[in-house]
């Protein structure tokens, strides 16, 4: 009797089991582990962080290998979306490492650059001090800044369900590359942000429900030292890969994204130069990410390195 095979499963079996974004995540484990080994932190913290990254890398390899031929849509969704969860999860660790090499910050220099190019941030913050804005205005910019937490998963879901799978994977690779690049920059170029560095800006602006929620979220998760360049702005630029797939929602999404850009300065989270630098890094990664994904050599199939990708990387 002739056997009948699932076409989808056969096609999936031909794909590399370790894709570019997977090897990028694993490469970050190696790089950040080297940082942990060399930074000035207590030895017990080093051991804990190194063990954490080793177990994560080993567990990821085992899971990806064993799930390589699964056709269950829920498992496939988790397999494609885990890089998004991973990059956000590793953010908290940078707070322990950000002053592991240097005890200085760039804030004085960043503030000086801001003052030379128009004192945009300083003018806004001084106005807030002497003429407290309406709570409704504060709420609007809090909503804009908070949209960042929705923009990335929303863009990923839209691309996953509406765009070709290759487009979604390029987006995930570019977004992961952007975030991991920022994490390393934060360690070597620490900057606290206006709300941590400048007296009088520590207290959040009073709004309504979203402003209060945002204040609690920032107090719980933010750390002084991860300001320059703005990863929020850079990640938002990468999310423009999904813009054409939003349909009728693209204009509200664009409006809220612009409100987020403004809210980073209005809410005292970033200097203007942070936003400008984040925009520059984001645009660079927007165009570099797809090219780098195509050239990325660390892609494996069941027999080893996918030779076609390796040859292309060397050309």
C-alpha positions, 0 to 999 in steps of 0.5 A, a space after each residue: 500500500 502506498 504511503 501518503 505524506 503531508 505536503 506541508 510536513 515535507 516542505 517544513 522538513 526541507 527548511 533549516 531547523 536552526 534559522 537565522 534568527 535562532 542562531 542570532 539569539 544563540 550568538 547573543 548568549 555567547 556575546 553577553 556571556 563574554 560580557 558577564 565574565 569580564 564585567 566588574 560584578 560579584 562572582 556569585 552573580 556572574 555564576 548565576 547569569 552564566 548558568 542562566 544563559 548556558 541553560 537557555 542556549 542548551 534548552 533552545 537547541 534541544 527544543 528547536 531540534 525536537 520540534 523541527 517537524 511538528 505541524 501543530 499550529 500552536 507549536 508553530 506559532 510559539 516557535 516563530 514568536 519566541 524571539 520576541 519574548 526572548 529579546 524583551 526578557 533579556 532586557 532586565 539583565 542589562 540593568 545589572 551589567 550597565 555599569 559593569 565596565 564604566 561608572 560614568 554616564 553620557 548624560 552631561 554630554 548628551 544634554 550639552 548636545 541637546 542644548 547646542 541643537 536648540 534645547 528642544 528637550 530642556 524647553 519642554 521640561 522647563 515649560 512643564 515645571 513653570 506651567 504644568 500642562 493639563 492632565 489630559 495632555 499628559 494622558 495623551 502622551 502617556 498613551 502615545 508612549 505606551 503604544 510602544 508595548 502594543 506596536 511590536 506584538 501587533 506588528 508581529 501578529 499582522 505580519 504572521 497572519 497577513 504577510 508571507 512567512 519569509 517577510 515575518 521572519 525577516 521582521 523578527 530577525 531585524 527586530 532581534 538584531 536591533 534590540 541585541 545591538 542596543 543592549 550591548 551599546 547600553 553597556 559600553 555607552 551608559 546614559 541614565 535619561 533625563 528623568 534619572 539624571 536631571 533634578 526635578 524630572 524624577 516625578 512623573 507627570 500626572 494624568 489619568 489611568 494610562 499615565 498611572 499605569 505607565 508610571 508603575 510599569 516604568 518604576 518596576 522595569 526601567 533602570 538608569 543607564 539604557 537611554 542612548 540611543 532610544 531602543 523604543 524609537 529604533 524598534 518602532 522604525 523596524 515595525 514599519 515593515 508591517 505598515 503596508 499590511 495594516 490595511 485601514 488601521 495603518 493611519 491610526 497606527 502611524 498616528 500613535 507611533 508619531 505620538 510615541 516619538 513625541 512622548 519619549 521626550 515629553 515624558 522625560 524618558 529621553 533626550 532629543 539626541 537619544 531619539 535622533 540616534 535611535 532613529 538613525 540606528 533603526 533606519 540602519 537596521 531596517 535596511 541592514 537586517 534583511 540583507 544580513 539575514 540573507 547573508 547570515 551563515 549560521 543556518 543549520 539543517 539536519 546534516 549540518 551547515 546549509 552550504 548554499 547560505 554559507 557560500 552566499 555569505 562569503 560572496 
